[in-house]
Amino acid sequence: MSARRRRVPPGRAGRLRLRHSLDTALRGADLLERKLRLLLDRERELRLTAEEAGRVWRDGLAEAETWSVRGVLLGGERALFEAAPADRARIDVEWTALMGVSHPSSVYWTAPVRSSAERTPGNTALAHAERAYRVAVRAAAEHSAARTAAELIAAEADRTRQRVRALRRHWIPRLTRELAAVELALEEAEHEEAVRRRWAASSRDRARG
């Protein structure tokens, strides 16, 4: 809200309104700062989760590729294609909300199931490769979910930080200055009124004398 649009009534009513506005702004800044701390803490947790999941993903993928090469050398490319199940992995992402920010919270992994009619991996290397690929795919999903959540939380933290900055650097100082000016004007008016009353009382005393 700008100073042009805000109309403060004169006198004590204006002082009361300014005090209320200042108290509201101070409480709002405190609440936003607490929200910001919670968001930043959660963002750090999600960054660590994404980093660890990314490490597992990369390591699992490297291991799977190593075993795949060995499996192909042992059984040929045909053995690699025949070892792949027709079923596909299923990944479901659950969402939650923190301080009004909706973000991924959990990843549920359903591994592909090989039917009884399908062939199992033709050699041990391909069996190891299959297990490693499953680990890598699941870790990749967890990495993506955690990273997406961290980015969403970070965006809200940035917006909250801007709102706190606007309150602390602009709005609260402005209200403080306006309140000080109103209070000074009231003090001066009250002092002038007291002087007038004393002068009037003194004049009445002189008139009676």
N, C-alpha and C positions, 0 to 999 in steps of 0.2 A: 504494500500500500504506500503510495507516495504522499508527500506533505501537502500537495495541491488538493488531493481528493479527501484528505482527512480534515474535518472541521472540528476544532476543539472549542467548546463553549467557554466563554470567559468566566473568570472568578473561580470559586470553590468547585463548581460543577466540572470545570475544565481540569482542575487539579485532580479531582477524583477519577475522572476518566483517564487521564494520563497515568496515574498511579496504577490503575487497573490494567491498562495496556502494557505498561512496563513490567508489571508482575507476570502477566501472561507471556510476554516475550522471553523473560528470564526462565520461567518454567519450561517453555517450549524449547529453548536452547539446551537446557539441562537434559530434557527427555531425548532430544535429537542426538546429543553427545553420547548418552547411554546406548541408544540404538546404534550409533556408529561403532562403538566399541564392540557390541555384539556381532555386528556385521563383519567387522575386520577380523575378529577371532574366528568366526565361521569360515571366512574366506581363506585364512591361513590353514585351517584344518583341511579344507577341500583341496588347496594347492598341494599339501603334503600327500593327501590320498591320491591325487592325480599323478603326482611324481612317482610314488611307489608303484601304482598300477602301470604307469608307463614303463618303468624299469622291468616289471614282470612281463609285460607285453613284448618288449624288445628282446629280452632274454629268451622267452618262450618261442618267439618267432625264429630267432637264430638257431635255437636247438632243434626246432621242427625242420627247418631247412637242411640242417646238417644230416639229420636222420633220413630225410626224404632222399637226399642225394645217395646216401648209402643204400637205401631201399631200392632205388632205381638201378644202381650198379649191381645189386644182387638179383633182382627179379625183372628188370626192364621197366620201361614206361607203362606197358600194359598192366603190370602188377600194381602200379600206383593208381591208375584209373579204376581198376577193379576193386581196389581196397576202399574207395570212397563210397560211403553209404548214400542211398538215394534221399534219405531224410535230411533235413536241414536243421541247424541249431536255431533255437528261438530265444530271443532276448526281450524281456519286458522291463520297462523303466517305470518306477514309481516316483511320483512327484509329491513334494510337500511344500510348506510355506514357512518362512522365517521373517518376522517383522513385515509381513505383507508381500514378501518376495517369493514367488513360486519358482521352484527349482528341482532338478532331479535329486532324489535322496537314496534310492536303492536300485540295484540291477539284479534281476532274476534270470538265471541262465538255465535253459533246458537243452541238454546235449542231444545231438542227433541219435536216433535209435536205428541200429542195423537190423533189418528183418531176417528171419530164419532162412530165407531164400538167397540172401546176399552173402558173398564171400567175405571172410575175414581177411585182414592183411596177410599177404603171402609170406612175409618174413618178419623177424623181430624188429628190424630197423623201421619198417613201415608202421608197426604197432607203436613203437616209441614216438614216431613222427606224429601219429594220430593223437596220442595223449598230449604231446607238446603243443600241437595246433589248437587243441581244445582249451588248454591253459591260456594260450596267447589270445584267442578270440574273446574269452571271458574277460581277461585283463584289459583288452582294448576297449570293450564296452564299459567297464568300470572307469577306465581312464577318461573316455569321452564324457560320461555322465558327470564325473567329478569336475572335470575342466569346464563343462558347460555351466554347472552349478556355481563354480567359483566366479566365472565371468558375469553371471547374472547378479550374484551378491556384490561383486566389485562395482558394477554399474549403479546399484542402489546405494552403496556406500559413498560413491562419488557424488550422487545427487544429494544425499544427506549432508555430506561435508560442505557442499555449496550452500545449503540452507542454513547450516550453523554459521558459516562465514558471513552470510548476509545478515543474520541476526546479531552476531557479536561485533561485527565491524561497522555496520550501518544502522540497522533499525534500533537496537538498544541504545547506542550513543545518541542517536537523534531524539529518541524519547526522553533520555536523561537530560539532554540540553533543554528540550521544550518544558519538561517538568520543572527544572531549575529556574527557567525564565518565568513561568507562571507563579511559582512560589515566591520568587523575588518581587514580582509585581504585587502579589497579595500582601506580602510583608510591608511593602512601601505604602500600599493603600490603607492597611490597618494602622500603620504609623501616622499617616496623614489624618485618618479619622480620629485617632487618639488625640492628636494635636488640636484638631478642630473642637473636639469635645472639651478639652481643657481650656481652650480660648473662650468657648461659649460659657463655660462655668465661671471663668474668671470675669467675663463681661457681666454676667448676672450678679455676681458678688459685688462688683463695683457699682452697678445700677442700684442695688439695694442700699449700699452705703451712702 
